[in-house]
């Protein structure tokens, strides 16, 4: 969670400076890989890594409409993670998936 919080701060700074900051992106991606290997606990570790990596890619490089698609992907991997650890409250992630789909559809109509 501390890494995720740091990533959000760095992404905010990146947006304000309007720079690509590729080395910082690579650093965070490598850090996520190291954490996954260090704390590896099976499929759940892979799902958390995928969720974090897609989220990082999304906030770092994608435009808003593509961020919505990435949001759907992160929600799906997060849902599978929650199921893998038998956290049935994670089924609420379905609401987030639906929200992303509706948002994507709404803004797709507005951009045409």
Phi and psi restraints in degrees (range 20) as a CNS / XPLOR table:
assign (resid 1 and name C) (resid 2 and name N)
       (resid 2 and name CA) (resid 2 and name C) 1.0 -64.2 20.0 2
assign (resid 2 and name N) (resid 2 and name CA)
       (resid 2 and name C) (resid 3 and name N) 1.0 -39.8 20.0 2
assign (resid 2 and name C) (resid 3 and name N)
       (resid 3 and name CA) (resid 3 and name C) 1.0 -64.0 20.0 2
assign (resid 3 and name N) (resid 3 and name CA)
       (resid 3 and name C) (resid 4 and name N) 1.0 -43.9 20.0 2
assign (resid 3 and name C) (resid 4 and name N)
       (resid 4 and name CA) (resid 4 and name C) 1.0 -60.7 20.0 2
assign (resid 4 and name N) (resid 4 and name CA)
       (resid 4 and name C) (resid 5 and name N) 1.0 -42.2 20.0 2
assign (resid 4 and name C) (resid 5 and name N)
       (resid 5 and name CA) (resid 5 and name C) 1.0 -63.3 20.0 2
assign (resid 5 and name N) (resid 5 and name CA)
       (resid 5 and name C) (resid 6 and name N) 1.0 -42.9 20.0 2
assign (resid 5 and name C) (resid 6 and name N)
       (resid 6 and name CA) (resid 6 and name C) 1.0 -64.0 20.0 2
assign (resid 6 and name N) (resid 6 and name CA)
       (resid 6 and name C) (resid 7 and name N) 1.0 -39.8 20.0 2
assign (resid 6 and name C) (resid 7 and name N)
       (resid 7 and name CA) (resid 7 and name C) 1.0 -60.8 20.0 2
assign (resid 7 and name N) (resid 7 and name CA)
       (resid 7 and name C) (resid 8 and name N) 1.0 -42.9 20.0 2
assign (resid 7 and name C) (resid 8 and name N)
       (resid 8 and name CA) (resid 8 and name C) 1.0 -63.9 20.0 2
assign (resid 8 and name N) (resid 8 and name CA)
       (resid 8 and name C) (resid 9 and name N) 1.0 -39.9 20.0 2
assign (resid 8 and name C) (resid 9 and name N)
       (resid 9 and name CA) (resid 9 and name C) 1.0 -64.1 20.0 2
assign (resid 9 and name N) (resid 9 and name CA)
       (resid 9 and name C) (resid 10 and name N) 1.0 -45.7 20.0 2
assign (resid 9 and name C) (resid 10 and name N)
       (resid 10 and name CA) (resid 10 and name C) 1.0 -62.9 20.0 2
assign (resid 10 and name N) (resid 10 and name CA)
       (resid 10 and name C) (resid 11 and name N) 1.0 -40.4 20.0 2
assign (resid 10 and name C) (resid 11 and name N)
       (resid 11 and name CA) (resid 11 and name C) 1.0 -64.5 20.0 2
assign (resid 11 and name N) (resid 11 and name CA)
       (resid 11 and name C) (resid 12 and name N) 1.0 -37.7 20.0 2
assign (resid 11 and name C) (resid 12 and name N)
       (resid 12 and name CA) (resid 12 and name C) 1.0 -63.3 20.0 2
assign (resid 12 and name N) (resid 12 and name CA)
       (resid 12 and name C) (resid 13 and name N) 1.0 -44.7 20.0 2
assign (resid 12 and name C) (resid 13 and name N)
       (resid 13 and name CA) (resid 13 and name C) 1.0 -63.1 20.0 2
assign (resid 13 and name N) (resid 13 and name CA)
       (resid 13 and name C) (resid 14 and name N) 1.0 -42.5 20.0 2
assign (resid 13 and name C) (resid 14 and name N)
       (resid 14 and name CA) (resid 14 and name C) 1.0 -57.9 20.0 2
assign (resid 14 and name N) (resid 14 and name CA)
       (resid 14 and name C) (resid 15 and name N) 1.0 -44.6 20.0 2
assign (resid 14 and name C) (resid 15 and name N)
       (resid 15 and name CA) (resid 15 and name C) 1.0 -63.0 20.0 2
assign (resid 15 and name N) (resid 15 and name CA)
       (resid 15 and name C) (resid 16 and name N) 1.0 -42.1 20.0 2
assign (resid 15 and name C) (resid 16 and name N)
       (resid 16 and name CA) (resid 16 and name C) 1.0 -67.5 20.0 2
assign (resid 16 and name N) (resid 16 and name CA)
       (resid 16 and name C) (resid 17 and name N) 1.0 -36.5 20.0 2
assign (resid 16 and name C) (resid 17 and name N)
       (resid 17 and name CA) (resid 17 and name C) 1.0 -83.3 20.0 2
assign (resid 17 and name N) (resid 17 and name CA)
       (resid 17 and name C) (resid 18 and name N) 1.0 -13.1 20.0 2
assign (resid 17 and name C) (resid 18 and name N)
       (resid 18 and name CA) (resid 18 and name C) 1.0 53.0 20.0 2
assign (resid 18 and name N) (resid 18 and name CA)
       (resid 18 and name C) (resid 19 and name N) 1.0 51.1 20.0 2
assign (resid 18 and name C) (resid 19 and name N)
       (resid 19 and name CA) (resid 19 and name C) 1.0 -126.9 20.0 2
assign (resid 19 and name N) (resid 19 and name CA)
       (resid 19 and name C) (resid 20 and name N) 1.0 154.5 20.0 2
assign (resid 19 and name C) (resid 20 and name N)
       (resid 20 and name CA) (resid 20 and name C) 1.0 -71.2 20.0 2
assign (resid 20 and name N) (resid 20 and name CA)
       (resid 20 and name C) (resid 21 and name N) 1.0 -41.9 20.0 2
assign (resid 20 and name C) (resid 21 and name N)
       (resid 21 and name CA) (resid 21 and name C) 1.0 55.8 20.0 2
assign (resid 21 and name N) (resid 21 and name CA)
       (resid 21 and name C) (resid 22 and name N) 1.0 45.5 20.0 2
assign (resid 21 and name C) (resid 22 and name N)
       (resid 22 and name CA) (resid 22 and name C) 1.0 -56.0 20.0 2
assign (resid 22 and name N) (resid 22 and name CA)
       (resid 22 and name C) (resid 23 and name N) 1.0 -44.5 20.0 2
assign (resid 22 and name C) (resid 23 and name N)
       (resid 23 and name CA) (resid 23 and name C) 1.0 -58.9 20.0 2
assign (resid 23 and name N) (resid 23 and name CA)
       (resid 23 and name C) (resid 24 and name N) 1.0 -33.8 20.0 2
assign (resid 23 and name C) (resid 24 and name N)
       (resid 24 and name CA) (resid 24 and name C) 1.0 -70.4 20.0 2
assign (resid 24 and name N) (resid 24 and name CA)
       (resid 24 and name C) (resid 25 and name N) 1.0 -39.6 20.0 2
assign (resid 24 and name C) (resid 25 and name N)
       (resid 25 and name CA) (resid 25 and name C) 1.0 -60.3 20.0 2
assign (resid 25 and name N) (resid 25 and name CA)
       (resid 25 and name C) (resid 26 and name N) 1.0 -47.3 20.0 2
assign (resid 25 and name C) (resid 26 and name N)
       (resid 26 and name CA) (resid 26 and name C) 1.0 -61.2 20.0 2
assign (resid 26 and name N) (resid 26 and name CA)
       (resid 26 and name C) (resid 27 and name N) 1.0 -42.1 20.0 2
assign (resid 26 and name C) (resid 27 and name N)
       (resid 27 and name CA) (resid 27 and name C) 1.0 -58.3 20.0 2
assign (resid 27 and name N) (resid 27 and name CA)
       (resid 27 and name C) (resid 28 and name N) 1.0 -47.9 20.0 2
assign (resid 27 and name C) (resid 28 and name N)
       (resid 28 and name CA) (resid 28 and name C) 1.0 -66.0 20.0 2
assign (resid 28 and name N) (resid 28 and name CA)
       (resid 28 and name C) (resid 29 and name N) 1.0 -37.1 20.0 2
assign (resid 28 and name C) (resid 29 and name N)
       (resid 29 and name CA) (resid 29 and name C) 1.0 -65.5 20.0 2
assign (resid 29 and name N) (resid 29 and name CA)
       (resid 29 and name C) (resid 30 and name N) 1.0 -42.8 20.0 2
assign (resid 29 and name C) (resid 30 and name N)
       (resid 30 and name CA) (resid 30 and name C) 1.0 -63.8 20.0 2
assign (resid 30 and name N) (resid 30 and name CA)
       (resid 30 and name C) (resid 31 and name N) 1.0 -40.0 20.0 2
assign (resid 30 and name C) (resid 31 and name N)
       (resid 31 and name CA) (resid 31 and name C) 1.0 -61.2 20.0 2
assign (resid 31 and name N) (resid 31 and name CA)
       (resid 31 and name C) (resid 32 and name N) 1.0 -41.4 20.0 2
assign (resid 31 and name C) (resid 32 and name N)
       (resid 32 and name CA) (resid 32 and name C) 1.0 -64.1 20.0 2
assign (resid 32 and name N) (resid 32 and name CA)
       (resid 32 and name C) (resid 33 and name N) 1.0 -37.8 20.0 2
assign (resid 32 and name C) (resid 33 and name N)
       (resid 33 and name CA) (resid 33 and name C) 1.0 -65.3 20.0 2
assign (resid 33 and name N) (resid 33 and name CA)
       (resid 33 and name C) (resid 34 and name N) 1.0 -44.4 20.0 2
assign (resid 33 and name C) (resid 34 and name N)
       (resid 34 and name CA) (resid 34 and name C) 1.0 -61.4 20.0 2
assign (resid 34 and name N) (resid 34 and name CA)
       (resid 34 and name C) (resid 35 and name N) 1.0 -43.5 20.0 2
assign (resid 34 and name C) (resid 35 and name N)
       (resid 35 and name CA) (resid 35 and name C) 1.0 -62.8 20.0 2
assign (resid 35 and name N) (resid 35 and name CA)
       (resid 35 and name C) (resid 36 and name N) 1.0 -41.9 20.0 2
assign (resid 35 and name C) (resid 36 and name N)
       (resid 36 and name CA) (resid 36 and name C) 1.0 -61.6 20.0 2
assign (resid 36 and name N) (resid 36 and name CA)
       (resid 36 and name C) (resid 37 and name N) 1.0 -44.3 20.0 2
assign (resid 36 and name C) (resid 37 and name N)
       (resid 37 and name CA) (resid 37 and name C) 1.0 -67.5 20.0 2
assign (resid 37 and name N) (resid 37 and name CA)
       (resid 37 and name C) (resid 38 and name N) 1.0 -42.5 20.0 2
assign (resid 37 and name C) (resid 38 and name N)
       (resid 38 and name CA) (resid 38 and name C) 1.0 -65.5 20.0 2
assign (resid 38 and name N) (resid 38 and name CA)
       (resid 38 and name C) (resid 39 and name N) 1.0 -40.5 20.0 2
assign (resid 38 and name C) (resid 39 and name N)
       (resid 39 and name CA) (resid 39 and name C) 1.0 -105.9 20.0 2
assign (resid 39 and name N) (resid 39 and name CA)
       (resid 39 and name C) (resid 40 and name N) 1.0 24.1 20.0 2
assign (resid 39 and name C) (resid 40 and name N)
       (resid 40 and name CA) (resid 40 and name C) 1.0 -57.4 20.0 2
assign (resid 40 and name N) (resid 40 and name CA)
       (resid 40 and name C) (resid 41 and name N) 1.0 129.0 20.0 2
assign (resid 40 and name C) (resid 41 and name N)
       (resid 41 and name CA) (resid 41 and name C) 1.0 -139.1 20.0 2
assign (resid 41 and name N) (resid 41 and name CA)
       (resid 41 and name C) (resid 42 and name N) 1.0 35.3 20.0 2
assign (resid 41 and name C) (resid 42 and name N)
       (resid 42 and name CA) (resid 42 and name C) 1.0 92.9 20.0 2
assign (resid 42 and name N) (resid 42 and name CA)
       (resid 42 and name C) (resid 43 and name N) 1.0 -152.4 20.0 2
assign (resid 42 and name C) (resid 43 and name N)
       (resid 43 and name CA) (resid 43 and name C) 1.0 -59.6 20.0 2
assign (resid 43 and name N) (resid 43 and name CA)
       (resid 43 and name C) (resid 44 and name N) 1.0 -31.5 20.0 2
assign (resid 43 and name C) (resid 44 and name N)
       (resid 44 and name CA) (resid 44 and name C) 1.0 -62.9 20.0 2
assign (resid 44 and name N) (resid 44 and name CA)
       (resid 44 and name C) (resid 45 and name N) 1.0 -37.2 20.0 2
assign (resid 44 and name C) (resid 45 and name N)
       (resid 45 and name CA) (resid 45 and name C) 1.0 -64.6 20.0 2
assign (resid 45 and name N) (resid 45 and name CA)
       (resid 45 and name C) (resid 46 and name N) 1.0 -40.4 20.0 2
assign (resid 45 and name C) (resid 46 and name N)
       (resid 46 and name CA) (resid 46 and name C) 1.0 -65.6 20.0 2
assign (resid 46 and name N) (resid 46 and name CA)
       (resid 46 and name C) (resid 47 and name N) 1.0 -41.7 20.0 2
assign (resid 46 and name C) (resid 47 and name N)
       (resid 47 and name CA) (resid 47 and name C) 1.0 -65.4 20.0 2
assign (resid 47 and name N) (resid 47 and name CA)
       (resid 47 and name C) (resid 48 and name N) 1.0 -40.4 20.0 2
assign (resid 47 and name C) (resid 48 and name N)
       (resid 48 and name CA) (resid 48 and name C) 1.0 -64.8 20.0 2
assign (resid 48 and name N) (resid 48 and name CA)
       (resid 48 and name C) (resid 49 and name N) 1.0 -41.7 20.0 2
assign (resid 48 and name C) (resid 49 and name N)
       (resid 49 and name CA) (resid 49 and name C) 1.0 -61.0 20.0 2
assign (resid 49 and name N) (resid 49 and name CA)
       (resid 49 and name C) (resid 50 and name N) 1.0 -46.6 20.0 2
assign (resid 49 and name C) (resid 50 and name N)
       (resid 50 and name CA) (resid 50 and name C) 1.0 -60.5 20.0 2
assign (resid 50 and name N) (resid 50 and name CA)
       (resid 50 and name C) (resid 51 and name N) 1.0 -44.3 20.0 2
assign (resid 50 and name C) (resid 51 and name N)
       (resid 51 and name CA) (resid 51 and name C) 1.0 -59.9 20.0 2
assign (resid 51 and name N) (resid 51 and name CA)
       (resid 51 and name C) (resid 52 and name N) 1.0 -46.4 20.0 2
assign (resid 51 and name C) (resid 52 and name N)
       (resid 52 and name CA) (resid 52 and name C) 1.0 -66.3 20.0 2
assign (resid 52 and name N) (resid 52 and name CA)
       (resid 52 and name C) (resid 53 and name N) 1.0 -41.3 20.0 2
assign (resid 52 and name C) (resid 53 and name N)
       (resid 53 and name CA) (resid 53 and name C) 1.0 -67.2 20.0 2
assign (resid 53 and name N) (resid 53 and name CA)
       (resid 53 and name C) (resid 54 and name N) 1.0 -43.1 20.0 2
assign (resid 53 and name C) (resid 54 and name N)
       (resid 54 and name CA) (resid 54 and name C) 1.0 -65.4 20.0 2
assign (resid 54 and name N) (resid 54 and name CA)
       (resid 54 and name C) (resid 55 and name N) 1.0 -39.7 20.0 2
assign (resid 54 and name C) (resid 55 and name N)
       (resid 55 and name CA) (resid 55 and name C) 1.0 -63.1 20.0 2
assign (resid 55 and name N) (resid 55 and name CA)
       (resid 55 and name C) (resid 56 and name N) 1.0 -44.7 20.0 2
assign (resid 55 and name C) (resid 56 and name N)
       (resid 56 and name CA) (resid 56 and name C) 1.0 -61.4 20.0 2
assign (resid 56 and name N) (resid 56 and name CA)
       (resid 56 and name C) (resid 57 and name N) 1.0 -47.0 20.0 2
assign (resid 56 and name C) (resid 57 and name N)
       (resid 57 and name CA) (resid 57 and name C) 1.0 -57.9 20.0 2
assign (resid 57 and name N) (resid 57 and name CA)
       (resid 57 and name C) (resid 58 and name N) 1.0 -44.0 20.0 2
assign (resid 57 and name C) (resid 58 and name N)
       (resid 58 and name CA) (resid 58 and name C) 1.0 -61.5 20.0 2
assign (resid 58 and name N) (resid 58 and name CA)
       (resid 58 and name C) (resid 59 and name N) 1.0 -54.0 20.0 2
assign (resid 58 and name C) (resid 59 and name N)
       (resid 59 and name CA) (resid 59 and name C) 1.0 -72.2 20.0 2
assign (resid 59 and name N) (resid 59 and name CA)
       (resid 59 and name C) (resid 60 and name N) 1.0 -20.8 20.0 2
assign (resid 59 and name C) (resid 60 and name N)
       (resid 60 and name CA) (resid 60 and name C) 1.0 -88.3 20.0 2
assign (resid 60 and name N) (resid 60 and name CA)
       (resid 60 and name C) (resid 61 and name N) 1.0 -37.6 20.0 2
assign (resid 60 and name C) (resid 61 and name N)
       (resid 61 and name CA) (resid 61 and name C) 1.0 -124.6 20.0 2
assign (resid 61 and name N) (resid 61 and name CA)
       (resid 61 and name C) (resid 62 and name N) 1.0 -25.2 20.0 2
assign (resid 61 and name C) (resid 62 and name N)
       (resid 62 and name CA) (resid 62 and name C) 1.0 -89.1 20.0 2
assign (resid 62 and name N) (resid 62 and name CA)
       (resid 62 and name C) (resid 63 and name N) 1.0 152.0 20.0 2
assign (resid 62 and name C) (resid 63 and name N)
       (resid 63 and name CA) (resid 63 and name C) 1.0 -79.2 20.0 2
assign (resid 63 and name N) (resid 63 and name CA)
       (resid 63 and name C) (resid 64 and name N) 1.0 162.6 20.0 2
assign (resid 63 and name C) (resid 64 and name N)
       (resid 64 and name CA) (resid 64 and name C) 1.0 -51.3 20.0 2
assign (resid 64 and name N) (resid 64 and name CA)
       (resid 64 and name C) (resid 65 and name N) 1.0 -44.9 20.0 2
assign (resid 64 and name C) (resid 65 and name N)
       (resid 65 and name CA) (resid 65 and name C) 1.0 -67.2 20.0 2
assign (resid 65 and name N) (resid 65 and name CA)
       (resid 65 and name C) (resid 66 and name N) 1.0 -37.9 20.0 2
assign (resid 65 and name C) (resid 66 and name N)
       (resid 66 and name CA) (resid 66 and name C) 1.0 -72.5 20.0 2
assign (resid 66 and name N) (resid 66 and name CA)
       (resid 66 and name C) (resid 67 and name N) 1.0 -26.4 20.0 2
assign (resid 66 and name C) (resid 67 and name N)
       (resid 67 and name CA) (resid 67 and name C) 1.0 -64.9 20.0 2
assign (resid 67 and name N) (resid 67 and name CA)
       (resid 67 and name C) (resid 68 and name N) 1.0 -33.5 20.0 2
assign (resid 67 and name C) (resid 68 and name N)
       (resid 68 and name CA) (resid 68 and name C) 1.0 -66.8 20.0 2
assign (resid 68 and name N) (resid 68 and name CA)
       (resid 68 and name C) (resid 69 and name N) 1.0 -39.4 20.0 2
assign (resid 68 and name C) (resid 69 and name N)
       (resid 69 and name CA) (resid 69 and name C) 1.0 -64.8 20.0 2
assign (resid 69 and name N) (resid 69 and name CA)
       (resid 69 and name C) (resid 70 and name N) 1.0 -44.0 20.0 2
assign (resid 69 and name C) (resid 70 and name N)
       (resid 70 and name CA) (resid 70 and name C) 1.0 -63.3 20.0 2
assign (resid 70 and name N) (resid 70 and name CA)
       (resid 70 and name C) (resid 71 and name N) 1.0 -35.6 20.0 2
assign (resid 70 and name C) (resid 71 and name N)
       (resid 71 and name CA) (resid 71 and name C) 1.0 -61.3 20.0 2
assign (resid 71 and name N) (resid 71 and name CA)
       (resid 71 and name C) (resid 72 and name N) 1.0 -38.2 20.0 2
assign (resid 71 and name C) (resid 72 and name N)
       (resid 72 and name CA) (resid 72 and name C) 1.0 -63.7 20.0 2
assign (resid 72 and name N) (resid 72 and name CA)
       (resid 72 and name C) (resid 73 and name N) 1.0 -43.3 20.0 2
assign (resid 72 and name C) (resid 73 and name N)
       (resid 73 and name CA) (resid 73 and name C) 1.0 -63.9 20.0 2
assign (resid 73 and name N) (resid 73 and name CA)
       (resid 73 and name C) (resid 74 and name N) 1.0 -42.9 20.0 2
assign (resid 73 and name C) (resid 74 and name N)
       (resid 74 and name CA) (resid 74 and name C) 1.0 -66.6 20.0 2
assign (resid 74 and name N) (resid 74 and name CA)
       (resid 74 and name C) (resid 75 and name N) 1.0 -36.3 20.0 2
assign (resid 74 and name C) (resid 75 and name N)
       (resid 75 and name CA) (resid 75 and name C) 1.0 -66.1 20.0 2
assign (resid 75 and name N) (resid 75 and name CA)
       (resid 75 and name C) (resid 76 and name N) 1.0 -38.9 20.0 2
assign (resid 75 and name C) (resid 76 and name N)
       (resid 76 and name CA) (resid 76 and name C) 1.0 -66.9 20.0 2
assign (resid 76 and name N) (resid 76 and name CA)
       (resid 76 and name C) (resid 77 and name N) 1.0 -45.4 20.0 2
assign (resid 76 and name C) (resid 77 and name N)
       (resid 77 and name CA) (resid 77 and name C) 1.0 -66.9 20.0 2
assign (resid 77 and name N) (resid 77 and name CA)
       (resid 77 and name C) (resid 78 and name N) 1.0 -35.6 20.0 2
assign (resid 77 and name C) (resid 78 and name N)
       (resid 78 and name CA) (resid 78 and name C) 1.0 -65.6 20.0 2
assign (resid 78 and name N) (resid 78 and name CA)
       (resid 78 and name C) (resid 79 and name N) 1.0 -39.6 20.0 2
assign (resid 78 and name C) (resid 79 and name N)
       (resid 79 and name CA) (resid 79 and name C) 1.0 -60.8 20.0 2
assign (resid 79 and name N) (resid 79 and name CA)
       (resid 79 and name C) (resid 80 and name N) 1.0 -45.8 20.0 2
assign (resid 79 and name C) (resid 80 and name N)
       (resid 80 and name CA) (resid 80 and name C) 1.0 -63.0 20.0 2
assign (resid 80 and name N) (resid 80 and name CA)
       (resid 80 and name C) (resid 81 and name N) 1.0 -37.3 20.0 2
assign (resid 80 and name C) (resid 81 and name N)
       (resid 81 and name CA) (resid 81 and name C) 1.0 -61.4 20.0 2
assign (resid 81 and name N) (resid 81 and name CA)
       (resid 81 and name C) (resid 82 and name N) 1.0 -48.6 20.0 2
assign (resid 81 and name C) (resid 82 and name N)
       (resid 82 and name CA) (resid 82 and name C) 1.0 -59.8 20.0 2
assign (resid 82 and name N) (resid 82 and name CA)
       (resid 82 and name C) (resid 83 and name N) 1.0 -40.7 20.0 2
assign (resid 82 and name C) (resid 83 and name N)
       (resid 83 and name CA) (resid 83 and name C) 1.0 -66.6 20.0 2
assign (resid 83 and name N) (resid 83 and name CA)
       (resid 83 and name C) (resid 84 and name N) 1.0 -38.5 20.0 2
assign (resid 83 and name C) (resid 84 and name N)
       (resid 84 and name CA) (resid 84 and name C) 1.0 -64.3 20.0 2
assign (resid 84 and name N) (resid 84 and name CA)
       (resid 84 and name C) (resid 85 and name N) 1.0 -27.5 20.0 2
assign (resid 84 and name C) (resid 85 and name N)
       (resid 85 and name CA) (resid 85 and name C) 1.0 -101.0 20.0 2
assign (resid 85 and name N) (resid 85 and name CA)
       (resid 85 and name C) (resid 86 and name N) 1.0 10.8 20.0 2
assign (resid 85 and name C) (resid 86 and name N)
       (resid 86 and name CA) (resid 86 and name C) 1.0 60.6 20.0 2
assign (resid 86 and name N) (resid 86 and name CA)
       (resid 86 and name C) (resid 87 and name N) 1.0 37.7 20.0 2
assign (resid 86 and name C) (resid 87 and name N)
       (resid 87 and name CA) (resid 87 and name C) 1.0 -99.5 20.0 2
assign (resid 87 and name N) (resid 87 and name CA)
       (resid 87 and name C) (resid 88 and name N) 1.0 91.9 20.0 2
assign (resid 87 and name C) (resid 88 and name N)
       (resid 88 and name CA) (resid 88 and name C) 1.0 -70.9 20.0 2
assign (resid 88 and name N) (resid 88 and name CA)
       (resid 88 and name C) (resid 89 and name N) 1.0 -15.4 20.0 2
assign (resid 88 and name C) (resid 89 and name N)
       (resid 89 and name CA) (resid 89 and name C) 1.0 -66.1 20.0 2
assign (resid 89 and name N) (resid 89 and name CA)
       (resid 89 and name C) (resid 90 and name N) 1.0 -20.4 20.0 2
assign (resid 89 and name C) (resid 90 and name N)
       (resid 90 and name CA) (resid 90 and name C) 1.0 -63.4 20.0 2
assign (resid 90 and name N) (resid 90 and name CA)
       (resid 90 and name C) (resid 91 and name N) 1.0 -14.4 20.0 2
assign (resid 90 and name C) (resid 91 and name N)
       (resid 91 and name CA) (resid 91 and name C) 1.0 -63.0 20.0 2
assign (resid 91 and name N) (resid 91 and name CA)
       (resid 91 and name C) (resid 92 and name N) 1.0 -17.6 20.0 2
assign (resid 91 and name C) (resid 92 and name N)
       (resid 92 and name CA) (resid 92 and name C) 1.0 -63.8 20.0 2
assign (resid 92 and name N) (resid 92 and name CA)
       (resid 92 and name C) (resid 93 and name N) 1.0 -16.1 20.0 2
assign (resid 92 and name C) (resid 93 and name N)
       (resid 93 and name CA) (resid 93 and name C) 1.0 -60.6 20.0 2
assign (resid 93 and name N) (resid 93 and name CA)
       (resid 93 and name C) (resid 94 and name N) 1.0 -22.5 20.0 2
assign (resid 93 and name C) (resid 94 and name N)
       (resid 94 and name CA) (resid 94 and name C) 1.0 -61.0 20.0 2
assign (resid 94 and name N) (resid 94 and name CA)
       (resid 94 and name C) (resid 95 and name N) 1.0 -34.6 20.0 2
assign (resid 94 and name C) (resid 95 and name N)
       (resid 95 and name CA) (resid 95 and name C) 1.0 -63.9 20.0 2
assign (resid 95 and name N) (resid 95 and name CA)
       (resid 95 and name C) (resid 96 and name N) 1.0 -40.7 20.0 2
assign (resid 95 and name C) (resid 96 and name N)
       (resid 96 and name CA) (resid 96 and name C) 1.0 -66.1 20.0 2
assign (resid 96 and name N) (resid 96 and name CA)
       (resid 96 and name C) (resid 97 and name N) 1.0 -41.0 20.0 2
assign (resid 96 and name C) (resid 97 and name N)
       (resid 97 and name CA) (resid 97 and name C) 1.0 -60.5 20.0 2
assign (resid 97 and name N) (resid 97 and name CA)
       (resid 97 and name C) (resid 98 and name N) 1.0 -47.1 20.0 2
assign (resid 97 and name C) (resid 98 and name N)
       (resid 98 and name CA) (resid 98 and name C) 1.0 -61.2 20.0 2
assign (resid 98 and name N) (resid 98 and name CA)
       (resid 98 and name C) (resid 99 and name N) 1.0 -40.7 20.0 2
assign (resid 98 and name C) (resid 99 and name N)
       (resid 99 and name CA) (resid 99 and name C) 1.0 -61.8 20.0 2
assign (resid 99 and name N) (resid 99 and name CA)
       (resid 99 and name C) (resid 100 and name N) 1.0 -42.8 20.0 2
assign (resid 99 and name C) (resid 100 and name N)
       (resid 100 and name CA) (resid 100 and name C) 1.0 -64.6 20.0 2
assign (resid 100 and name N) (resid 100 and name CA)
       (resid 100 and name C) (resid 101 and name N) 1.0 -40.2 20.0 2
assign (resid 100 and name C) (resid 101 and name N)
       (resid 101 and name CA) (resid 101 and name C) 1.0 -63.8 20.0 2
assign (resid 101 and name N) (resid 101 and name CA)
       (resid 101 and name C) (resid 102 and name N) 1.0 -46.3 20.0 2
assign (resid 101 and name C) (resid 102 and name N)
       (resid 102 and name CA) (resid 102 and name C) 1.0 -63.8 20.0 2
assign (resid 102 and name N) (resid 102 and name CA)
       (resid 102 and name C) (resid 103 and name N) 1.0 -41.4 20.0 2
assign (resid 102 and name C) (resid 103 and name N)
       (resid 103 and name CA) (resid 103 and name C) 1.0 -64.2 20.0 2
assign (resid 103 and name N) (resid 103 and name CA)
       (resid 103 and name C) (resid 104 and name N) 1.0 -43.3 20.0 2
assign (resid 103 and name C) (resid 104 and name N)
       (resid 104 and name CA) (resid 104 and name C) 1.0 -59.7 20.0 2
assign (resid 104 and name N) (resid 104 and name CA)
       (resid 104 and name C) (resid 105 and name N) 1.0 -46.7 20.0 2
assign (resid 104 and name C) (resid 105 and name N)
       (resid 105 and name CA) (resid 105 and name C) 1.0 -64.3 20.0 2
assign (resid 105 and name N) (resid 105 and name CA)
       (resid 105 and name C) (resid 106 and name N) 1.0 -41.4 20.0 2
assign (resid 105 and name C) (resid 106 and name N)
       (resid 106 and name CA) (resid 106 and name C) 1.0 -62.1 20.0 2
assign (resid 106 and name N) (resid 106 and name CA)
       (resid 106 and name C) (resid 107 and name N) 1.0 -48.5 20.0 2
assign (resid 106 and name C) (resid 107 and name N)
       (resid 107 and name CA) (resid 107 and name C) 1.0 -78.1 20.0 2
assign (resid 107 and name N) (resid 107 and name CA)
       (resid 107 and name C) (resid 108 and name N) 1.0 -19.0 20.0 2
assign (resid 107 and name C) (resid 108 and name N)
       (resid 108 and name CA) (resid 108 and name C) 1.0 -68.4 20.0 2
assign (resid 108 and name N) (resid 108 and name CA)
       (resid 108 and name C) (resid 109 and name N) 1.0 -40.2 20.0 2
assign (resid 108 and name C) (resid 109 and name N)
       (resid 109 and name CA) (resid 109 and name C) 1.0 -66.1 20.0 2
assign (resid 109 and name N) (resid 109 and name CA)
       (resid 109 and name C) (resid 110 and name N) 1.0 -37.8 20.0 2
assign (resid 109 and name C) (resid 110 and name N)
       (resid 110 and name CA) (resid 110 and name C) 1.0 -73.0 20.0 2
assign (resid 110 and name N) (resid 110 and name CA)
       (resid 110 and name C) (resid 111 and name N) 1.0 -26.3 20.0 2
assign (resid 110 and name C) (resid 111 and name N)
       (resid 111 and name CA) (resid 111 and name C) 1.0 -85.1 20.0 2
assign (resid 111 and name N) (resid 111 and name CA)
       (resid 111 and name C) (resid 112 and name N) 1.0 -7.6 20.0 2
